[in-house]
Amino acid sequence: MINWIRVRELIRKEFIQLFREKKNRPMIIIAPILQLIIFGYVVSTDVTDVTIGMLDQSKTVESRMLVDAIDANSTFRITYYAGDDKDLDDTLLRRKVDMAIEIGPDFSSRIRHGDSAQIQVLVDGSMSNISSKAVAYLSAIINTYNQNMIKEMKRRDIKYGRIDARIRSLFNPNLESRNSFIPGVVAFLVMLTSLLFTSLAVIREKEAGTIEQLIVTPLKPYELIIGKTVPYILIAIGQIILVMIVAVLWFGMPINGSPFVLFVGVCLFLISTIGVGLFISTVSSTQQQAMMTTFFFILPFFMLSGLIFPIENMPVIIQLFSCLNPLRFFIVIIRGVFLKGVGFSVLWPQFLYLAVLGTVVFAGAVRLFHKRMD
């Protein structure tokens, strides 16, 4: 039988010890909010301000129309007019612009004769995801320019069969990458703080020399584990509530699903992260070693979560390895609740994965902790 009075006093002692250190207070309350605000603005793949270097060798009405069409678009901004090819290449090389466009001297003459006029577009491929979107936007502008030129040359509307594609984006109508990233950032911040604090829970007792005092008390091993983990579960739940309020009020994130579904997902997710933190705390000897081990886990968790890089694009062996990552499944849950408004009927595979993974990880950490105490 669990003696809940002993557990309650251990939990109270853990809270007192945690908040006694002034350095911990801003980390628990202020740090997640600041990190969410910073990540919410920084982590984005939207293309909003592409600077262009322009080399117009034609200098005719037709080339001027193309230049004006590009510059009039809110996505692009012509900031540099090059004098020659070398100047244009050097501007892109030195990252003074994001894209370079060269219009050849025979641009207008080829158009007037009904031939295809080529322009050269150079992009900085070091940012491939941004570059591909910028090229897609530019292609749409050029396509509109072509249609306008045909009407101008023929002086009448040309009617022909066409495909009328009416595209809708579900769950994120404006395709704002912020709406996709912020739920994942919320999940990552909760994982970061729960892992970090739990991994230091037992280490502090070891370094302070009080772990032996706890062992000789009437506390049973599982009571000690409950007393050590419950405070950080409560703190993590409080943090996710706090950062969700900031996400909704500051960034205007919608919550289309049930908060209860999200709460269950958070609890299952925390079982896994707290278990990993307890494992780190058990096998580490010093706080520095625990922190280094924690960050060793955090980077693979982040990279294999699907937050930035699609898991489907990874090699099969890496996809299988990512199944050991609780963050992967929790991101699907939190995005489903925030954006899609779905519940257990759709997200049950992720809940099942988290339940199994959390049970195995937490049970293994408890068993190892029990052996170390013996």
MARGU-267984 format. One record per residue (C-alpha): x, y, z; residue number from 1. Coordinates in nm, 2 decimals, always signed. Each point is the difference from the previous one (the first is absolute). Layout:
# MARGU-267984
+--------+--------+--------+-----+
|      X |      Y |      Z |   k |
+--------+--------+--------+-----+
|      X |      Y |      Z | NUM |
...
+--------+--------+--------+-----+
//
This chain:
# MARGU-267984
+--------+--------+--------+-----+
|      X |      Y |      Z |   k |
+--------+--------+--------+-----+
|  +0.00 |  +0.00 |  +0.00 |   1 |
|  +0.11 |  +0.35 |  -0.08 |   2 |
|  +0.02 |  +0.23 |  +0.29 |   3 |
|  -0.13 |  +0.32 |  -0.15 |   4 |
|  +0.09 |  +0.21 |  +0.30 |   5 |
|  +0.37 |  -0.08 |  -0.06 |   6 |
|  -0.04 |  +0.06 |  -0.37 |   7 |
|  -0.17 |  +0.33 |  +0.06 |   8 |
|  +0.27 |  +0.13 |  +0.22 |   9 |
|  +0.27 |  -0.11 |  -0.25 |  10 |
|  -0.19 |  +0.19 |  -0.27 |  11 |
|  -0.02 |  +0.31 |  +0.22 |  12 |
|  +0.37 |  -0.03 |  +0.08 |  13 |
|  +0.08 |  -0.03 |  -0.38 |  14 |
|  -0.20 |  +0.32 |  -0.07 |  15 |
|  +0.17 |  +0.19 |  +0.28 |  16 |
|  +0.34 |  -0.11 |  -0.12 |  17 |
|  -0.08 |  +0.08 |  -0.36 |  18 |
|  -0.13 |  +0.35 |  +0.06 |  19 |
|  +0.25 |  +0.09 |  +0.27 |  20 |
|  +0.26 |  +0.04 |  -0.27 |  21 |
|  -0.07 |  +0.34 |  -0.17 |  22 |
|  +0.16 |  -0.12 |  -0.33 |  23 |
|  -0.28 |  -0.26 |  -0.04 |  24 |
|  -0.29 |  +0.25 |  +0.02 |  25 |
|  +0.05 |  +0.18 |  -0.33 |  26 |
|  +0.09 |  -0.34 |  -0.17 |  27 |
|  -0.34 |  -0.14 |  +0.11 |  28 |
|  -0.22 |  +0.30 |  -0.08 |  29 |
|  +0.17 |  +0.26 |  -0.22 |  30 |
|  +0.23 |  -0.22 |  -0.22 |  31 |
|  -0.28 |  -0.20 |  -0.17 |  32 |
|  -0.19 |  +0.32 |  -0.09 |  33 |
|  +0.30 |  +0.17 |  -0.14 |  34 |
|  +0.11 |  -0.31 |  -0.19 |  35 |
|  -0.35 |  -0.04 |  -0.15 |  36 |
|  -0.01 |  +0.37 |  -0.11 |  37 |
|  +0.35 |  -0.02 |  -0.15 |  38 |
|  -0.06 |  -0.34 |  -0.18 |  39 |
|  -0.34 |  +0.11 |  -0.11 |  40 |
|  +0.14 |  +0.29 |  -0.20 |  41 |
|  +0.33 |  -0.17 |  -0.11 |  42 |
|  -0.11 |  -0.35 |  -0.10 |  43 |
|  -0.18 |  +0.07 |  -0.33 |  44 |
|  +0.03 |  -0.10 |  -0.36 |  45 |
|  -0.23 |  +0.27 |  -0.13 |  46 |
|  +0.16 |  +0.21 |  -0.28 |  47 |
|  -0.08 |  +0.36 |  +0.07 |  48 |
|  +0.29 |  +0.22 |  -0.11 |  49 |
|  +0.22 |  -0.12 |  -0.28 |  50 |
|  +0.26 |  +0.25 |  -0.11 |  51 |
|  +0.09 |  -0.01 |  -0.37 |  52 |
|  +0.30 |  +0.12 |  -0.21 |  53 |
|  -0.11 |  +0.10 |  -0.35 |  54 |
|  +0.20 |  +0.02 |  -0.32 |  55 |
|  -0.22 |  +0.13 |  -0.29 |  56 |
|  +0.21 |  -0.01 |  -0.32 |  57 |
|  -0.30 |  +0.06 |  -0.22 |  58 |
|  -0.13 |  +0.33 |  +0.15 |  59 |
|  -0.32 |  +0.00 |  -0.20 |  60 |
|  -0.36 |  +0.03 |  +0.07 |  61 |
|  -0.05 |  -0.37 |  +0.03 |  62 |
|  +0.29 |  -0.05 |  +0.24 |  63 |
|  -0.11 |  +0.29 |  +0.20 |  64 |
|  -0.35 |  -0.15 |  +0.04 |  65 |
|  +0.15 |  -0.32 |  +0.13 |  66 |
|  +0.22 |  +0.19 |  +0.25 |  67 |
|  -0.30 |  +0.20 |  +0.12 |  68 |
|  -0.21 |  -0.31 |  +0.04 |  69 |
|  +0.26 |  -0.17 |  +0.21 |  70 |
|  +0.07 |  +0.31 |  +0.21 |  71 |
|  -0.37 |  +0.06 |  +0.06 |  72 |
|  -0.04 |  -0.33 |  +0.16 |  73 |
|  +0.01 |  +0.02 |  +0.38 |  74 |
|  +0.22 |  -0.31 |  +0.03 |  75 |
|  +0.28 |  +0.15 |  -0.21 |  76 |
|  +0.21 |  +0.31 |  +0.03 |  77 |
|  +0.25 |  +0.11 |  -0.26 |  78 |
|  +0.29 |  +0.15 |  +0.21 |  79 |
|  +0.28 |  +0.00 |  -0.25 |  80 |
|  +0.04 |  +0.07 |  -0.38 |  81 |
|  +0.32 |  -0.17 |  -0.13 |  82 |
|  +0.22 |  +0.14 |  -0.28 |  83 |
|  +0.11 |  -0.33 |  -0.14 |  84 |
|  +0.00 |  -0.38 |  +0.05 |  85 |
|  +0.30 |  +0.00 |  +0.23 |  86 |
|  -0.15 |  +0.27 |  +0.22 |  87 |
|  -0.33 |  -0.20 |  +0.02 |  88 |
|  +0.18 |  -0.32 |  +0.10 |  89 |
|  +0.22 |  +0.18 |  +0.26 |  90 |
|  -0.31 |  +0.15 |  +0.16 |  91 |
|  -0.16 |  -0.34 |  +0.04 |  92 |
|  +0.33 |  -0.15 |  +0.12 |  93 |
|  +0.04 |  +0.26 |  +0.27 |  94 |
|  -0.37 |  -0.05 |  +0.11 |  95 |
|  -0.10 |  +0.35 |  -0.07 |  96 |
|  -0.31 |  -0.14 |  -0.17 |  97 |
|  -0.19 |  -0.32 |  +0.02 |  98 |
|  -0.07 |  -0.04 |  -0.37 |  99 |
|  +0.16 |  +0.14 |  -0.32 | 100 |
|  -0.19 |  +0.04 |  -0.33 | 101 |
|  +0.16 |  +0.07 |  -0.34 | 102 |
|  -0.20 |  +0.12 |  -0.30 | 103 |
|  +0.19 |  -0.05 |  -0.32 | 104 |
|  +0.05 |  +0.27 |  -0.27 | 105 |
|  -0.23 |  -0.18 |  -0.25 | 106 |
|  -0.29 |  -0.03 |  +0.24 | 107 |
|  -0.24 |  +0.24 |  -0.17 | 108 |
|  +0.09 |  -0.09 |  -0.36 | 109 |
|  -0.07 |  -0.37 |  +0.06 | 110 |
|  -0.33 |  +0.08 |  +0.16 | 111 |
|  -0.11 |  +0.22 |  -0.29 | 112 |
|  +0.09 |  -0.27 |  -0.24 | 113 |
|  -0.21 |  -0.25 |  +0.19 | 114 |
|  +0.30 |  -0.20 |  +0.13 | 115 |
|  +0.07 |  -0.11 |  +0.35 | 116 |
|  +0.21 |  +0.25 |  +0.19 | 117 |
|  +0.22 |  -0.14 |  +0.27 | 118 |
|  +0.10 |  +0.16 |  +0.33 | 119 |
|  +0.26 |  -0.14 |  +0.24 | 120 |
|  -0.10 |  -0.03 |  +0.37 | 121 |
|  +0.27 |  -0.07 |  +0.26 | 122 |
|  -0.09 |  -0.10 |  +0.35 | 123 |
|  +0.19 |  -0.07 |  +0.32 | 124 |
|  -0.03 |  -0.38 |  +0.03 | 125 |
|  +0.15 |  +0.00 |  +0.35 | 126 |
|  -0.36 |  +0.06 |  +0.12 | 127 |
|  -0.17 |  -0.25 |  -0.22 | 128 |
|  -0.34 |  +0.00 |  +0.16 | 129 |
|  -0.03 |  +0.38 |  -0.02 | 130 |
|  +0.15 |  +0.01 |  -0.35 | 131 |
|  -0.25 |  -0.25 |  -0.14 | 132 |
|  -0.29 |  +0.21 |  +0.13 | 133 |
|  +0.15 |  +0.32 |  -0.14 | 134 |
|  +0.04 |  -0.16 |  -0.34 | 135 |
|  -0.36 |  -0.13 |  +0.01 | 136 |
|  -0.13 |  +0.36 |  +0.08 | 137 |
|  +0.22 |  +0.14 |  -0.28 | 138 |
|  -0.13 |  -0.26 |  -0.25 | 139 |
|  -0.36 |  +0.11 |  +0.08 | 140 |
|  +0.09 |  +0.37 |  -0.07 | 141 |
|  +0.17 |  -0.10 |  -0.33 | 142 |
|  -0.30 |  -0.21 |  -0.10 | 143 |
|  -0.23 |  +0.30 |  +0.06 | 144 |
|  +0.24 |  +0.22 |  -0.20 | 145 |
|  -0.02 |  -0.25 |  -0.29 | 146 |
|  -0.38 |  +0.01 |  +0.00 | 147 |
|  +0.00 |  +0.38 |  +0.00 | 148 |
|  +0.25 |  +0.02 |  -0.28 | 149 |
|  -0.21 |  -0.24 |  -0.22 | 150 |
|  -0.31 |  +0.22 |  +0.05 | 151 |
|  +0.21 |  +0.31 |  -0.08 | 152 |
|  +0.14 |  -0.15 |  -0.32 | 153 |
|  -0.32 |  -0.15 |  -0.12 | 154 |
|  -0.22 |  +0.29 |  +0.11 | 155 |
|  -0.28 |  -0.25 |  +0.09 | 156 |
|  -0.08 |  -0.27 |  +0.24 | 157 |
|  +0.12 |  -0.35 |  -0.10 | 158 |
|  -0.25 |  -0.26 |  +0.11 | 159 |
|  +0.11 |  -0.35 |  +0.04 | 160 |
|  -0.06 |  -0.30 |  +0.22 | 161 |
|  +0.15 |  +0.01 |  +0.34 | 162 |
|  +0.01 |  -0.16 |  +0.34 | 163 |
|  -0.18 |  +0.19 |  +0.27 | 164 |
|  +0.17 |  -0.11 |  +0.32 | 165 |
|  -0.17 |  +0.12 |  +0.31 | 166 |
|  +0.24 |  -0.07 |  +0.29 | 167 |
|  -0.09 |  +0.01 |  +0.37 | 168 |
|  +0.24 |  -0.05 |  +0.28 | 169 |
|  -0.17 |  -0.18 |  +0.29 | 170 |
|  +0.09 |  +0.06 |  +0.37 | 171 |
|  +0.24 |  +0.29 |  -0.09 | 172 |
|  -0.18 |  +0.21 |  -0.27 | 173 |
|  +0.28 |  +0.26 |  -0.04 | 174 |
|  +0.28 |  -0.26 |  +0.00 | 175 |
|  +0.18 |  +0.19 |  +0.28 | 176 |
|  +0.29 |  -0.21 |  +0.11 | 177 |
|  -0.02 |  +0.16 |  +0.35 | 178 |
|  -0.33 |  -0.19 |  +0.06 | 179 |
|  +0.17 |  -0.33 |  -0.08 | 180 |
|  +0.32 |  +0.07 |  +0.20 | 181 |
|  -0.13 |  +0.16 |  +0.32 | 182 |
|  -0.18 |  -0.32 |  +0.13 | 183 |
|  +0.32 |  -0.19 |  -0.06 | 184 |
|  +0.20 |  +0.27 |  +0.18 | 185 |
|  -0.24 |  -0.03 |  +0.30 | 186 |
|  +0.06 |  -0.38 |  +0.01 | 187 |
|  +0.37 |  +0.05 |  -0.03 | 188 |
|  +0.02 |  +0.26 |  +0.28 | 189 |
|  -0.20 |  -0.23 |  +0.24 | 190 |
|  +0.23 |  -0.29 |  -0.09 | 191 |
|  +0.31 |  +0.22 |  +0.06 | 192 |
|  -0.09 |  +0.12 |  +0.34 | 193 |
|  -0.14 |  -0.33 |  +0.13 | 194 |
|  +0.31 |  -0.19 |  -0.11 | 195 |
|  +0.24 |  +0.26 |  +0.14 | 196 |
|  -0.16 |  +0.03 |  +0.34 | 197 |
|  -0.07 |  -0.37 |  +0.05 | 198 |
|  +0.35 |  -0.10 |  -0.11 | 199 |
|  +0.13 |  +0.22 |  +0.29 | 200 |
|  -0.24 |  -0.12 |  +0.26 | 201 |
|  +0.20 |  -0.28 |  +0.15 | 202 |
|  +0.34 |  +0.15 |  -0.09 | 203 |
|  -0.06 |  +0.29 |  +0.24 | 204 |
|  -0.06 |  -0.24 |  +0.28 | 205 |
|  +0.32 |  -0.19 |  -0.09 | 206 |
|  +0.21 |  +0.31 |  -0.01 | 207 |
|  -0.15 |  +0.14 |  +0.32 | 208 |
|  +0.06 |  -0.33 |  +0.18 | 209 |
|  -0.37 |  -0.03 |  +0.09 | 210 |
|  -0.08 |  -0.30 |  -0.22 | 211 |
|  +0.12 |  -0.24 |  +0.28 | 212 |
|  -0.23 |  +0.18 |  +0.24 | 213 |
|  -0.30 |  -0.07 |  -0.23 | 214 |
|  +0.10 |  -0.36 |  -0.04 | 215 |
|  +0.01 |  -0.07 |  +0.38 | 216 |
|  -0.34 |  +0.17 |  +0.05 | 217 |
|  -0.32 |  -0.21 |  +0.00 | 218 |
|  -0.06 |  +0.11 |  -0.36 | 219 |
|  -0.03 |  -0.30 |  -0.23 | 220 |
|  +0.17 |  +0.02 |  -0.35 | 221 |
|  -0.32 |  +0.06 |  -0.19 | 222 |
|  -0.11 |  +0.26 |  +0.25 | 223 |
|  +0.33 |  +0.18 |  -0.05 | 224 |
|  -0.05 |  -0.02 |  -0.38 | 225 |
|  -0.36 |  +0.14 |  +0.02 | 226 |
|  +0.12 |  +0.28 |  +0.23 | 227 |
|  +0.28 |  +0.09 |  -0.23 | 228 |
|  -0.20 |  -0.01 |  -0.33 | 229 |
|  -0.34 |  +0.15 |  +0.09 | 230 |
|  +0.13 |  +0.36 |  +0.06 | 231 |
|  +0.15 |  +0.01 |  -0.35 | 232 |
|  -0.31 |  -0.15 |  -0.16 | 233 |
|  -0.20 |  +0.28 |  +0.17 | 234 |
|  +0.25 |  +0.26 |  -0.11 | 235 |
|  +0.00 |  -0.13 |  -0.36 | 236 |
|  -0.38 |  +0.00 |  -0.01 | 237 |
|  +0.00 |  +0.36 |  +0.13 | 238 |
|  +0.25 |  +0.10 |  -0.26 | 239 |
|  -0.19 |  -0.14 |  -0.29 | 240 |
|  -0.31 |  +0.18 |  +0.12 | 241 |
|  +0.20 |  +0.32 |  +0.03 | 242 |
|  +0.16 |  -0.03 |  -0.35 | 243 |
|  -0.33 |  -0.10 |  -0.16 | 244 |
|  -0.16 |  +0.32 |  +0.14 | 245 |
|  +0.28 |  +0.20 |  -0.15 | 246 |
|  -0.03 |  -0.19 |  -0.33 | 247 |
|  -0.37 |  +0.08 |  -0.02 | 248 |
|  +0.01 |  +0.36 |  +0.12 | 249 |
|  +0.33 |  +0.11 |  -0.15 | 250 |
|  +0.01 |  -0.19 |  -0.33 | 251 |
|  -0.37 |  -0.05 |  -0.05 | 252 |
|  +0.03 |  -0.38 |  -0.01 | 253 |
|  -0.33 |  -0.18 |  -0.03 | 254 |
|  -0.10 |  -0.29 |  +0.23 | 255 |
|  -0.25 |  -0.19 |  -0.20 | 256 |
|  +0.00 |  -0.32 |  +0.20 | 257 |
|  -0.07 |  -0.11 |  +0.36 | 258 |
|  +0.23 |  +0.12 |  +0.28 | 259 |
|  -0.07 |  -0.33 |  +0.18 | 260 |
|  +0.15 |  -0.20 |  -0.30 | 261 |
|  +0.30 |  +0.22 |  +0.01 | 262 |
|  +0.03 |  -0.04 |  +0.38 | 263 |
|  +0.00 |  -0.38 |  -0.03 | 264 |
|  +0.27 |  +0.03 |  -0.28 | 265 |
|  +0.21 |  +0.22 |  +0.23 | 266 |
|  -0.02 |  -0.25 |  +0.29 | 267 |
|  +0.10 |  -0.29 |  -0.22 | 268 |
|  +0.28 |  +0.21 |  -0.16 | 269 |
|  +0.13 |  +0.10 |  +0.34 | 270 |
|  +0.02 |  -0.37 |  +0.12 | 271 |
|  +0.26 |  -0.06 |  -0.28 | 272 |
|  +0.20 |  +0.32 |  +0.05 | 273 |
|  +0.00 |  -0.03 |  +0.38 | 274 |
|  +0.10 |  -0.36 |  -0.03 | 275 |
|  +0.30 |  +0.10 |  -0.22 | 276 |
|  +0.09 |  +0.28 |  +0.24 | 277 |
|  -0.01 |  -0.25 |  +0.29 | 278 |
|  +0.22 |  -0.24 |  -0.19 | 279 |
|  +0.25 |  +0.28 |  -0.07 | 280 |
|  -0.01 |  +0.11 |  +0.37 | 281 |
|  +0.06 |  -0.36 |  +0.11 | 282 |
|  +0.30 |  -0.08 |  -0.22 | 283 |
|  +0.17 |  +0.35 |  +0.04 | 284 |
|  +0.24 |  +0.08 |  +0.28 | 285 |
|  +0.01 |  +0.38 |  -0.03 | 286 |
|  -0.23 |  +0.28 |  -0.11 | 287 |
|  +0.23 |  +0.09 |  -0.29 | 288 |
|  -0.01 |  -0.36 |  -0.12 | 289 |
|  -0.38 |  -0.01 |  +0.03 | 290 |
|  -0.03 |  +0.32 |  -0.20 | 291 |
|  +0.23 |  -0.13 |  -0.27 | 292 |
|  -0.19 |  -0.33 |  -0.03 | 293 |
|  -0.33 |  +0.19 |  -0.01 | 294 |
|  +0.11 |  +0.21 |  -0.30 | 295 |
|  +0.13 |  -0.32 |  -0.16 | 296 |
|  -0.36 |  -0.12 |  +0.00 | 297 |
|  -0.16 |  +0.33 |  -0.09 | 298 |
|  +0.17 |  +0.04 |  -0.34 | 299 |
|  -0.11 |  -0.34 |  -0.14 | 300 |
|  -0.35 |  +0.05 |  +0.14 | 301 |
|  -0.02 |  +0.34 |  -0.18 | 302 |
|  +0.14 |  -0.12 |  -0.33 | 303 |
|  -0.21 |  -0.31 |  -0.01 | 304 |
|  -0.33 |  +0.16 |  +0.11 | 305 |
|  -0.13 |  +0.10 |  -0.34 | 306 |
|  -0.02 |  +0.37 |  +0.11 | 307 |
|  +0.25 |  +0.12 |  -0.26 | 308 |
|  +0.09 |  -0.29 |  -0.22 | 309 |
|  -0.28 |  -0.24 |  -0.13 | 310 |
|  +0.05 |  -0.35 |  +0.14 | 311 |
|  -0.12 |  -0.15 |  -0.32 | 312 |
|  +0.30 |  +0.14 |  -0.18 | 313 |
|  +0.25 |  -0.17 |  +0.23 | 314 |
|  +0.15 |  -0.35 |  -0.06 | 315 |
|  -0.21 |  -0.29 |  +0.12 | 316 |
|  +0.24 |  -0.09 |  +0.27 | 317 |
|  -0.01 |  +0.36 |  +0.14 | 318 |
|  -0.38 |  -0.01 |  -0.02 | 319 |
|  -0.01 |  -0.31 |  +0.21 | 320 |
|  +0.25 |  +0.15 |  +0.25 | 321 |
|  -0.23 |  +0.31 |  +0.03 | 322 |
|  -0.27 |  -0.22 |  +0.14 | 323 |
|  +0.19 |  +0.01 |  +0.32 | 324 |
|  -0.05 |  +0.38 |  +0.01 | 325 |
|  -0.30 |  +0.11 |  +0.21 | 326 |
|  +0.02 |  +0.35 |  -0.14 | 327 |
|  -0.09 |  -0.14 |  -0.35 | 328 |
|  -0.34 |  -0.13 |  +0.12 | 329 |
|  -0.08 |  +0.29 |  +0.23 | 330 |
|  +0.06 |  +0.26 |  -0.28 | 331 |
|  -0.27 |  -0.19 |  -0.21 | 332 |
|  -0.23 |  +0.02 |  +0.30 | 333 |
|  +0.05 |  +0.37 |  +0.08 | 334 |
|  -0.03 |  +0.10 |  -0.37 | 335 |
|  -0.31 |  -0.21 |  -0.04 | 336 |
|  -0.17 |  +0.16 |  +0.30 | 337 |
|  +0.12 |  +0.36 |  -0.08 | 338 |
|  -0.06 |  +0.00 |  -0.38 | 339 |
|  -0.22 |  -0.29 |  -0.10 | 340 |
|  -0.23 |  -0.03 |  +0.31 | 341 |
|  +0.02 |  -0.38 |  +0.00 | 342 |
|  -0.03 |  -0.23 |  +0.30 | 343 |
|  +0.07 |  -0.35 |  +0.12 | 344 |
|  -0.17 |  -0.16 |  -0.30 | 345 |
|  +0.27 |  +0.14 |  -0.24 | 346 |
|  +0.30 |  +0.03 |  +0.24 | 347 |
|  -0.03 |  -0.34 |  +0.18 | 348 |
|  +0.31 |  -0.14 |  -0.18 | 349 |
|  +0.21 |  +0.28 |  +0.15 | 350 |
|  -0.15 |  -0.04 |  +0.34 | 351 |
|  +0.06 |  -0.37 |  -0.01 | 352 |
|  +0.37 |  +0.05 |  -0.10 | 353 |
|  +0.05 |  +0.26 |  +0.28 | 354 |
|  -0.17 |  -0.23 |  +0.25 | 355 |
|  +0.22 |  -0.30 |  -0.09 | 356 |
|  +0.32 |  +0.20 |  -0.04 | 357 |
|  -0.06 |  +0.19 |  +0.32 | 358 |
|  -0.08 |  -0.32 |  +0.20 | 359 |
|  +0.32 |  -0.17 |  -0.13 | 360 |
|  +0.23 |  +0.30 |  +0.06 | 361 |
|  -0.14 |  +0.09 |  +0.34 | 362 |
|  +0.00 |  -0.36 |  +0.12 | 363 |
|  +0.36 |  -0.05 |  -0.11 | 364 |
|  +0.11 |  +0.32 |  +0.17 | 365 |
|  -0.18 |  -0.10 |  +0.32 | 366 |
|  +0.16 |  -0.34 |  -0.01 | 367 |
|  +0.35 |  +0.14 |  -0.05 | 368 |
|  -0.07 |  +0.26 |  +0.28 | 369 |
|  -0.11 |  -0.28 |  +0.23 | 370 |
|  +0.32 |  -0.20 |  -0.07 | 371 |
|  +0.22 |  +0.31 |  +0.06 | 372 |
|  -0.17 |  +0.05 |  +0.34 | 373 |
|  +0.06 |  -0.36 |  +0.10 | 374 |
+--------+--------+--------+-----+
//
